[in-house]
Amino acid sequence: MYLIIIIMFLVFLLILKLGLNIKIKDIKKLKQLSQDKALNKITNVFPKNKEICEEILEKLNNKDVEIDELDENSKSQTSLYLVMQNKIIIANIKDNFARIQTIAHESIHSIQNKNILKFNFIFSNLSNLYFLIICILASLNLFSEQVLYCLLISLILVQSISFMVRSHLETDAMTRAEYVAGDYIDKKNLINKDDKEKIINTYKEINNIGIKLYNYILISKKVLSIIIFLVLIMI
């Protein structure tokens, strides 16, 4: 029975991949776009990342956020908003044209519903802990078939909730970031109209691929955790 459930989840991911028209070349395209040297050169005229962040936060009427920019020697390319500290951490992305949209993305997180953000943070950590615990218990073969089945159902529910909350927050931030970044670029008026259009159209292209890809990867990780648990039950 568990093998059938695993197959069903794998088929689900395959059908979802086809439904969203996700291809390996999409990942290559995103990488290609992010390394566009011509676009990087255009955005070099904009202020430093911290200043951009401050100006976007001001436009969003949210000036109370702490901003921390990682050292230039840092290899991290991941920027994030820490809700518990009300802090935005900007990665080492100074030579990347997408930095304006990335900063806008994290700035939007800072104005999202704090209760949802805190729930996501706490629930994500608890769900990871829960997954670890039930995997250990499953590998010890201490429980009956009925108990293991209940643990499986509970894991599916936990991962579903985790996915829906995280997806809601990230999809909202990614969708709005394009417009916030575009408005910032337009209002700064540091580049000509053609260059503005190139940057903003590329942001749209990134989001057209990136939003569906992000959500697919996110749900794939949740499904993978369920499959791992099923495999542990079977062995």
C-alpha atoms as one frame of an Amber mdcrd trajectory, in Angstrom:
protein
   0.000   0.000   0.000   2.768   2.442   0.921   4.493   1.799  -2.396   1.272
   2.723  -4.193   1.089   5.976  -2.211   4.687   6.807  -3.177   3.885   6.189
  -6.848   0.786   8.386  -6.544   2.856  11.263  -5.120   5.447  10.893  -7.890
   2.705  10.907 -10.525   1.224  13.991  -8.829   4.557  15.835  -9.161   4.900
  14.772 -12.787   1.385  15.939 -13.697   1.936  19.209 -11.807   5.196  19.738
 -13.688   3.396  19.234 -16.994   0.485  21.436 -15.902   2.799  24.314 -14.973
   4.891  23.697 -18.107   8.096  23.580 -16.068  11.213  22.613 -17.986  14.887
  22.240 -17.120  15.645  25.039 -19.583  13.636  27.379 -17.299  16.323  27.046
 -14.626  19.026  27.704 -17.219  17.073  30.717 -18.478  16.851  32.200 -14.968
  20.600  31.740 -14.521  21.216  33.324 -17.906  19.053  36.337 -17.095  20.679
  36.876 -13.704  24.130  36.995 -15.319  23.288  39.552 -18.002  26.338  41.853
 -17.891  24.695  44.559 -19.977  21.799  44.862 -17.528  24.186  44.739 -14.581
  26.063  47.689 -16.067  22.828  49.675 -16.481  21.874  49.299 -12.812  25.347
  50.234 -11.551  24.219  53.874 -11.607  21.717  53.191  -8.840  22.644  53.747
  -5.174  24.145  51.091  -2.910  21.867  48.306  -1.746  21.295  49.646   1.749
  20.283  53.040   0.399  17.908  51.421  -2.097  16.373  49.429   0.729  15.922
  52.526   2.881  14.259  54.410   0.023  11.906  51.529  -0.840  10.961  51.074
   2.816  10.194  54.782   2.997   7.909  54.467  -0.037   6.214  51.527   1.677
   5.807  53.682   4.794   7.829  51.295   6.939  10.959  52.942   8.328  11.372
  50.875  11.514  13.137  47.939   9.868  16.794  47.283  10.661  18.944  46.769
   7.551  22.071  44.641   7.580  24.214  44.279   4.469  26.507  41.259   4.308
  30.213  41.793   3.859  31.533  41.893   0.272  33.569  38.763   1.029  30.415
  36.821   1.856  29.466  34.129  -0.661  25.808  34.179   0.335  23.409  35.192
  -2.441  20.340  34.874  -0.236  18.670  38.007   1.076  15.953  37.610   3.684
  13.615  39.315   6.114  13.777  38.131   9.729  10.354  38.764  11.229  11.364
  38.063  14.834  14.088  40.699  14.635  12.315  42.954  12.135  15.512  42.961
  10.102  16.334  42.758   6.400  19.609  41.058   5.526  20.896  41.966   2.070
  23.241  39.447   0.481  26.312  40.283  -1.561  24.385  41.208  -4.731  25.866
  44.603  -5.557  26.742  43.665  -9.165  23.423  42.024  -9.987  20.766  44.022
 -11.883  18.040  42.035 -10.076  19.179  43.513  -6.750  16.493  46.210  -6.884
  13.712  43.655  -7.247  15.319  41.425  -4.596  15.461  44.319  -2.127  11.868
  45.227  -2.997  10.883  41.601  -2.341  12.353  41.581   1.173  10.929  45.047
   1.866   7.464  43.758   0.972   7.916  40.880   3.421   8.456  43.512   6.118
   4.974  44.977   5.533   3.121  41.669   5.272   0.841  40.540   8.085   3.142
  39.954  11.065   0.907  37.223  12.507   1.202  35.200   9.286   4.953  35.808
   9.096   5.470  34.699  12.692   3.217  31.692  12.201   5.239  30.698   9.138
   8.519  31.003  11.038   7.345  29.036  14.089   5.320  26.430  12.202   8.128
  25.784   9.681  10.591  25.062  12.467   8.109  22.898  14.351   7.197  20.957
  11.198  10.889  20.269  10.520  11.297  19.035  14.085   8.146  16.926  13.812
   9.384  15.378  10.575  12.706  14.474  12.187  11.031  12.913  15.239   8.535
  10.765  13.329  11.264   9.599  10.937  13.328   8.405  13.903  10.278   6.706
  15.411   9.397   5.068  12.093  12.924   3.696  11.674  12.758   2.088  15.150
   9.655   0.034  14.245   7.984   0.742  17.584   4.444   1.351  16.371   1.594
  -0.573  14.860   0.387  -0.124  11.288  -2.522   2.020  12.481  -0.282   4.427
  14.388   2.107   4.749  11.447  -0.840   5.478   9.184  -1.999   8.243  11.553
   1.525   9.698  11.581   1.527   9.672   7.787  -1.798  11.527   7.617  -0.585
  14.065  10.183   2.640  14.624   8.207   0.665  15.244   5.004  -1.509  17.785
   6.838   1.473  19.525   8.442   3.359  19.783   5.157   0.243  21.015   3.351
  -0.261  23.819   5.876   3.434  24.696   5.742   3.343  24.857   1.943   0.184
  26.964   1.721   1.360  29.588   4.223   4.866  29.860   2.757   3.556  29.914
  -0.807   1.089  32.676   0.053   3.823  34.886   1.538   6.394  34.301  -1.192
   3.994  34.542  -4.135   2.636  37.812  -2.760   6.140  39.252  -2.295   7.385
  38.083  -5.704   4.321  39.432  -7.521   4.391  42.855  -5.859   8.191  43.232
  -5.992   8.116  43.653  -9.768   5.870  46.723  -9.490   7.615  48.213  -6.461
  11.013  47.851  -8.161   9.635  49.243 -11.432   8.166  52.248  -9.640  11.474
  52.846  -7.833  13.457  52.712 -11.094  10.992  55.044 -12.792  10.950  57.602
  -9.960  14.760  57.690  -9.588  15.025  58.624 -13.278  18.708  57.641 -13.483
  18.475  55.748 -16.767  16.790  56.398 -20.103  13.372  55.052 -21.100  14.712
  52.164 -23.193  16.936  50.925 -20.368  14.038  51.204 -17.905  11.921  49.026
 -20.173  14.724  46.480 -20.567  15.131  46.139 -16.794  11.412  46.023 -15.981
  10.616  43.595 -18.819  13.405  41.316 -17.611  11.966  41.438 -14.084   8.631
  40.332 -15.568  10.342  37.514 -17.444  12.114  36.387 -14.267   8.835  36.361
 -12.350   6.931  34.528 -15.096   9.395  31.670 -14.705  10.406  32.137 -11.084
   7.025  32.212  -9.322   5.768  28.917 -10.718   9.222  27.333 -10.388   9.554
  28.413  -6.760   6.151  26.982  -5.859   6.874  23.733  -7.684  10.195  23.296
  -5.900   8.543  24.151  -2.572   5.778  21.578  -2.965   8.302  19.026  -4.278
  10.306  19.366  -1.056   7.148  18.775   0.995   6.258  15.706  -1.058   9.843
  14.423  -0.807   9.661  14.539   2.997   6.474  12.444   2.875   8.123   9.949
   0.504  11.150   9.679   2.831   8.818   8.882   5.738   7.027   6.239   3.624
  10.321   4.620   2.673  11.347   4.459   6.345   8.054   2.729   7.155   8.625
   0.171   4.424  12.212  -0.835   5.250
